[in-house]
Amino acid sequence: MKQPIISEKEITASIRSYLKAFKVFHWKVWQGLGSTPGVPDIIGIYRGKFLAIEVKTERGKLSPHQERFIQNINDAGGIAFVARCIDDVENNLHFKMGWK
């Protein structure tokens, strides 16, 4: 049986609910004309660390701007990654932020 394709909007909503459950201060970034290219979809701060999550569907691909933006955040000591599902968020935050 074929799995239904989950939209980026649905993935974003589930990630935001997860972050709210852990009381992570965050917000959704709305891109538009004049926006900085590559800014991740969800930005936040947790335990003094800058957090950035680029949300993609199972088949979604990062643009070169998005790849660079994520790399720049990580190089500067923040935490940035791509999430295609809640498991990606959980795995990255538990590993990188030391959640138990």
Order of alpha helices (4+ residues) and beta strands (2+ residues): alpha-beta-beta-beta-alpha-beta-alpha
